[in-house]
C-alpha cells in the first residue's frame, strides 16, 4: 500500500489512507503519521478492521493510553 495524506481543511485535520494498523507499520510510515498528527491535530484513518487488542496496540504506537472511567 502507498501512504496518502490528504488535508480535510486548510487549517486542521487530515485523512490518511494506505496503512493497515492491524500490523506494525514501517518506521517511516509511523513517523509520517506522527508528524501529521502533530502538525494537523486530527487524523482520520478509515476502514480499519481492528479487534480490541489490535486497537489498543495501534493506539500505543502514538503514545500512552489511559483507562476511560466514563
DSSP file (Angstrom, degrees, kcal/mol; ACC not computed):
  #  RESIDUE AA STRUCTURE BP1 BP2  ACC     N-H-->O    O-->H-N    N-H-->O    O-->H-N    TCO  KAPPA ALPHA  PHI   PSI    X-CA   Y-CA   Z-CA
    1    1 A X              0   0    0      0, 0.0     2,-0.5     0, 0.0    19,-0.1   0.000 360.0 360.0 360.0 148.0    0.0    0.0    0.0
    2    2 A X        -     0   0    0     17,-0.1     2,-0.2     2,-0.0    17,-0.1  -0.910 360.0-122.7-104.6 127.4    1.1    3.6   -0.7
    3    3 A X        -     0   0    0     -2,-0.5     2,-0.4    15,-0.1    15,-0.2  -0.491  30.2-172.8 -68.9 130.6    0.6    6.0    2.2
    4    4 A X  E     -A   17   0A   0     13,-2.6    13,-2.4    -2,-0.2     2,-0.5  -0.997   8.2-167.5-127.9 133.3   -1.6    9.0    1.1
    5    5 A X  E     -A   16   0A   0     -2,-0.4     2,-0.4    11,-0.2    11,-0.2  -0.975  10.3-179.6-123.7 116.4   -2.2   12.1    3.3
    6    6 A X  E     -A   15   0A   0      9,-2.7     9,-3.0    -2,-0.5     2,-0.1  -0.961  27.0-120.4-121.8 131.8   -4.9   14.5    2.3
    7    7 A X  E     -A   14   0A   0     -2,-0.4     7,-0.3     7,-0.2     6,-0.1  -0.394  12.2-161.3 -66.9 142.2   -5.9   17.7    4.1
    8    8 A X  S    S-     0   0    0      5,-2.3     2,-0.3     1,-0.3     6,-0.2   0.652  77.4  -2.7 -95.2 -21.2   -9.5   17.9    5.4
    9    9 A X  S    S-     0   0    0      4,-0.7    -1,-0.3     3,-0.2     0, 0.0  -0.948  80.9 -96.7-156.6 170.5   -9.4   21.7    5.7
   10   10 A X  S    S+     0   0    0     -2,-0.3     3,-0.1     1,-0.2    -3,-0.0   0.748 118.4  24.6 -66.2 -21.2   -6.9   24.5    5.2
   11   11 A X  S    S+     0   0    0      1,-0.3     2,-0.3    29,-0.0    -1,-0.2   0.731 121.6  20.3-117.8 -28.2   -6.1   24.6    8.9
   12   12 A X  S    S+     0   0    0      1,-0.1    -1,-0.3    29,-0.1    -4,-0.2  -0.996  86.3  31.4-149.1 147.0   -6.8   21.3   10.7
   13   13 A X        -     0   0    0     27,-2.3    -5,-2.3    -2,-0.3    -4,-0.7   0.437  43.8-153.6  88.0 141.1   -7.3   17.6   10.0
   14   14 A X  E     -Ab   7  43A   0     28,-1.6    30,-2.5    -7,-0.3     2,-0.5  -0.979  11.8-138.1-142.6 155.3   -6.0   15.0    7.6
   15   15 A X  E     -Ab   6  44A   0     -9,-3.0    -9,-2.7    -2,-0.3     2,-0.5  -0.974  21.7-161.6-112.6 129.5   -7.3   11.8    6.1
   16   16 A X  E     +Ab   5  45A   0     28,-3.1    30,-0.5    -2,-0.5     2,-0.3  -0.926  13.0 172.0-113.9 133.1   -4.7    9.1    5.8
   17   17 A X  E     +A    4   0A   0    -13,-2.4   -13,-2.6    -2,-0.5     3,-0.1  -0.881  50.7  57.8-130.7 166.5   -5.1    6.0    3.6
   18   18 A X  S    S+     0   0    0     -2,-0.3     2,-0.4     1,-0.3    -1,-0.1   0.730  81.3 105.7  86.8  22.7   -2.8    3.2    2.6
   19   19 A X        -     0   0    0     -3,-0.2     2,-0.6   -17,-0.1    -1,-0.3  -0.998  53.6-155.1-136.3 140.7   -2.0    2.0    6.1
   20   20 A X    >   -     0   0    0     -2,-0.4     3,-1.1     1,-0.1    28,-0.1  -0.944   6.0-171.0-114.0 107.9   -3.1   -1.1    7.9
   21   21 A X  T 3  S+     0   0    0     -2,-0.6    -1,-0.1     1,-0.2     4,-0.1   0.451  73.8  82.6 -82.2   1.2   -2.9   -0.5   11.7
   22   22 A X  T 3  S+     0   0    0      2,-0.1     2,-0.3    35,-0.1    -1,-0.2   0.644  99.6  40.3 -75.9 -12.5   -3.7   -4.2   12.5
   23   23 A X  S <  S-     0   0    0     -3,-1.1     2,-0.5    34,-0.0    -3,-0.1  -0.867 106.8 -84.7-127.2 163.6    0.0   -4.8   11.9
   24   24 A X        -     0   0    0     -2,-0.3     3,-0.1     1,-0.0    -3,-0.1  -0.564  48.3-139.8 -69.4 116.5    3.2   -2.8   12.8
   25   25 A X        -     0   0    0     -2,-0.5     5,-0.0     1,-0.1    -6,-0.0  -0.367  31.7 -84.5 -73.0 158.6    3.6   -0.2   10.0
   26   26 A X     >  -     0   0    0      1,-0.1     4,-2.4    -2,-0.1     3,-0.5  -0.240  42.3-110.1 -57.2 152.8    7.1    0.5    8.7
   27   27 A X  H  > S+     0   0    0      1,-0.2     4,-2.5     2,-0.2     5,-0.2   0.866 118.1  52.5 -55.9 -40.9    9.0    3.1   10.8
   28   28 A X  H  > S+     0   0    0      2,-0.2     4,-1.9     1,-0.2    -1,-0.2   0.853 109.7  49.4 -67.7 -33.0    8.8    5.7    8.0
   29   29 A X  H  > S+     0   0    0     -3,-0.5     4,-2.2     2,-0.2    -2,-0.2   0.930 111.7  48.1 -68.5 -45.7    5.1    5.3    7.8
   30   30 A X  H  X S+     0   0    0     -4,-2.4     4,-2.6     1,-0.2    -2,-0.2   0.901 111.2  50.9 -61.4 -41.8    4.6    5.6   11.6
   31   31 A X  H  X S+     0   0    0     -4,-2.5     4,-2.7    -5,-0.2    -1,-0.2   0.908 109.1  51.3 -62.7 -42.3    6.9    8.7   11.6
   32   32 A X  H  X S+     0   0    0     -4,-1.9     4,-2.1     2,-0.2    -2,-0.2   0.899 111.6  47.2 -62.7 -41.1    4.8   10.3    8.8
   33   33 A X  H  X S+     0   0    0     -4,-2.2     4,-2.7     2,-0.2    -2,-0.2   0.931 113.0  48.4 -66.3 -45.0    1.6    9.7   10.7
   34   34 A X  H  X S+     0   0    0     -4,-2.6     4,-2.4     1,-0.2    -2,-0.2   0.909 112.1  49.1 -61.6 -42.5    3.0   11.1   14.0
   35   35 A X  H  X S+     0   0    0     -4,-2.7     4,-2.4     2,-0.2    -1,-0.2   0.903 112.1  48.8 -63.1 -41.1    4.3   14.2   12.2
   36   36 A X  H  X S+     0   0    0     -4,-2.1     4,-3.1     2,-0.2     5,-0.4   0.917 110.8  50.0 -65.3 -43.5    0.9   14.7   10.6
   37   37 A X  H  X S+     0   0    0     -4,-2.7     4,-1.8     1,-0.2    -2,-0.2   0.913 112.5  47.8 -60.8 -43.0   -0.9   14.3   13.9
   38   38 A X  H  < S+     0   0    0     -4,-2.4    -2,-0.2    -5,-0.2    -1,-0.2   0.912 119.9  37.7 -62.8 -43.4    1.5   16.8   15.5
   39   39 A X  H  < S+     0   0    0     -4,-2.4    -2,-0.2    -5,-0.2    -1,-0.2   0.836 129.3  28.6 -80.5 -34.4    1.1   19.3   12.7
   40   40 A X  H  < S-     0   0    0     -4,-3.1   -27,-2.3    -5,-0.2     2,-1.1   0.495  86.1-145.4-111.9  -6.5   -2.6   18.9   11.9
   41   41 A X  S  < S+     0   0    0     -4,-1.8     2,-0.4    -5,-0.4    -4,-0.1   0.032  76.2  64.8  70.7 -27.6   -4.0   17.8   15.3
   42   42 A X        -     0   0    0     -2,-1.1   -28,-1.6    -6,-0.2     2,-0.4  -0.994  58.9-177.1-130.9 129.9   -6.7   15.5   13.8
   43   43 A X  E     -b   14   0A   0     -2,-0.4     2,-0.5   -30,-0.2   -28,-0.2  -0.995   7.7-163.5-128.3 130.5   -6.0   12.3   11.8
   44   44 A X  E     +b   15   0A   0    -30,-2.5   -28,-3.1    -2,-0.4     2,-0.5  -0.961   7.6 179.9-111.7 124.4   -8.7   10.1   10.2
   45   45 A X  E     -b   16   0A   0     -2,-0.5     3,-0.4   -30,-0.2   -28,-0.1  -0.907  19.6-161.0-124.8 101.2   -7.7    6.6    9.2
   46   46 A X        +     0   0    0    -30,-0.5    -2,-0.0    -2,-0.5   -31,-0.0  -0.241  56.5  27.1 -82.8 165.7  -10.7    4.9    7.7
   47   47 A X  S    S+     0   0    0      1,-0.2     2,-0.4   -30,-0.0    -1,-0.2   0.799  70.6 157.3  58.9  38.7  -11.6    1.3    7.1
   48   48 A X        -     0   0    0     -3,-0.4     2,-0.7   -28,-0.1    -1,-0.2  -0.788  31.7-154.4 -91.7 137.5   -9.5   -0.3    9.8
   49   49 A X        +     0   0    0     -2,-0.4     2,-0.5     5,-0.0    -1,-0.0  -0.839  32.7 158.5-111.9  90.8  -10.6   -3.8   11.0
   50   50 A X        -     0   0    0     -2,-0.7     2,-0.1     4,-0.0    -2,-0.1  -0.952  33.0-148.7-122.2 129.0   -9.2   -3.9   14.5
   51   51 A X     >  -     0   0    0     -2,-0.5     4,-2.7     1,-0.1     3,-0.3  -0.439  47.4 -89.4 -80.5 170.0  -10.3   -6.1   17.4
   52   52 A X  H  > S+     0   0    0      1,-0.2     4,-2.4     2,-0.2     5,-0.2   0.878 127.8  47.2 -53.6 -45.1   -9.9   -4.6   20.9
   53   53 A X  H  > S+     0   0    0      1,-0.2     4,-2.2     2,-0.2    -1,-0.2   0.899 113.6  48.8 -64.4 -36.4   -6.3   -5.8   21.4
   54   54 A X  H  > S+     0   0    0     -3,-0.3     4,-2.6     2,-0.2    -2,-0.2   0.900 110.5  51.5 -66.7 -39.9   -5.3   -4.6   17.9
   55   55 A X  H  X S+     0   0    0     -4,-2.7     4,-2.6     2,-0.2     5,-0.2   0.936 110.8  47.4 -61.7 -46.4   -6.9   -1.2   18.6
   56   56 A X  H  X S+     0   0    0     -4,-2.4     4,-2.1    -5,-0.2    -2,-0.2   0.911 112.5  49.2 -62.4 -42.5   -5.0   -0.8   21.8
   57   57 A X  H  X S+     0   0    0     -4,-2.2     4,-0.7     2,-0.2    -1,-0.2   0.907 111.7  49.5 -62.9 -41.3   -1.7   -1.9   20.2
   58   58 A X  H >< S+     0   0    0     -4,-2.6     3,-0.9     1,-0.2     4,-0.3   0.923 111.4  48.5 -64.1 -44.4   -2.3    0.6   17.4
   59   59 A X  H >< S+     0   0    0     -4,-2.6     3,-1.8     1,-0.2     4,-0.4   0.877 104.8  59.2 -63.7 -37.8   -3.1    3.4   19.8
   60   60 A X  H 3< S+     0   0    0     -4,-2.1     3,-0.5     1,-0.3    -1,-0.2   0.677  90.3  70.7 -68.8 -16.3    0.0    2.7   21.9
   61   61 A X  T << S+     0   0    0     -3,-0.9    -1,-0.3    -4,-0.7    -2,-0.2   0.711 103.8  43.7 -68.3 -18.0    2.2    3.3   18.8
   62   62 A X  S <  S-     0   0    0     -3,-1.8     2,-0.3     1,-0.4    -1,-0.2   0.448 128.9 -58.9-107.5  -3.6    1.3    7.0   19.2
   63   63 A X  S    S-     0   0    0     -3,-0.5    -1,-0.4    -4,-0.4     2,-0.1  -0.877  75.5 -35.6 149.5 179.9    1.7    7.4   22.9
   64   64 A X        -     0   0    0     -2,-0.3     2,-0.3    -3,-0.1    -3,-0.0  -0.353  51.9-145.6 -70.0 148.2    0.5    6.2   26.3
   65   65 A X        -     0   0    0     -2,-0.1     2,-0.4    -5,-0.0    -1,-0.1  -0.726   7.3-152.8-108.1 163.0   -3.1    5.2   26.7
   66   66 A X        -     0   0    0     -2,-0.3     2,-0.2     0, 0.0     0, 0.0  -0.989  25.2-104.0-136.2 148.4   -5.3    5.7   29.8
   67   67 A X        -     0   0    0     -2,-0.4     2,-0.4     1,-0.1     0, 0.0  -0.480  33.7-132.2 -69.4 134.1   -8.3    3.8   31.1
   68   68 A X        -     0   0    0     -2,-0.2    -1,-0.1     1,-0.1     0, 0.0  -0.735  18.7-171.6 -88.5 136.4  -11.6    5.6   30.5
   69   69 A X              0   0    0     -2,-0.4    -1,-0.1     1,-0.1    -2,-0.0   0.447 360.0 360.0-108.2  -2.8  -13.8    5.7   33.5
   70   70 A X              0   0    0      0, 0.0    -1,-0.1     0, 0.0    -2,-0.0   0.462 360.0 360.0 -92.0 360.0  -17.0    7.1   32.0
